[in-house]
Amino acid sequence: MSAFDSVNEWIAKITDLLKTLVVLGIVIGILFDDPFGVIAGVGRLMGQFGDAGLAGLLALIFLVAMYPKK
């Protein structure tokens, strides 16, 4: 196994952990009135895409298209 494969494996594990934490934060925010501000942060992020107009929409479509599907 090369060093590149090892780094990719670590990055994939960290990314999966972060995705899980975001989902957990959203669920906790729904249940307990968003104590950590995760829902507000996601709302601000989506608002930035919306404020950018067509360019933001294209960037969002590009990100979704490039997201690897399992």
N, C-alpha and C positions, 0 to 999 in steps of 0.2 A: 504494500500500500504506500503510495507516494505521499509526500507532505501536502500536496495540493488536495488530494482526496481526504486527508485527515482534516484539513482546514475547512473544506466544504461540509464535511460531516458535522463538525462543531457548529458551523454557522447554521446549518439546517436544524440542529437541536435547539440552539438559542432562539431561532425564529419560531419554532413550534412552541417553545415555552412562552415567548412573548405573546403569540396569538392566543394561547390558552389564558394568560393573565388578562388580556384585554377583554376576552369574552367573559371571564369571571368578574372583572370589574364592571362590565355592563349589567350582568345579572344582579350583582350586589347593588348597583346603582338603581336598578328598577325596584328591587325589594326594599331598600333602605334609603330612598331619596337622595341618591348619588353623593355619598359622603366623600368619595375620593375625586370627584369631578371628571370621571371617565366619560360619561355621556356628554357632558358639556364640551370636553375636548374633541370628541368625535364630531359633535355638532359644529364646532368651530372649523374643523378640518373640512367637512363637507361644505360649509359656508364659503370657505376659500375657493373651493372648486367652482361653486356656483357664482361667486363674484367675478371669476375670470371669464365668464361667458362661454363662448364656443371653444376657446383654447382650453379652458378648464374641463369642459365636457370631453374633448378629445384626449386630454391627458388622463382623465379617469378611465375612459374606454381603453386606452393603451395599457394602463396599469392592470386592469382586469384581464385583458387579453394575454398579457405576459405572465400572469400569475400561474404557476405550475399546478396542474390538476392531478390529483392522486388517483 
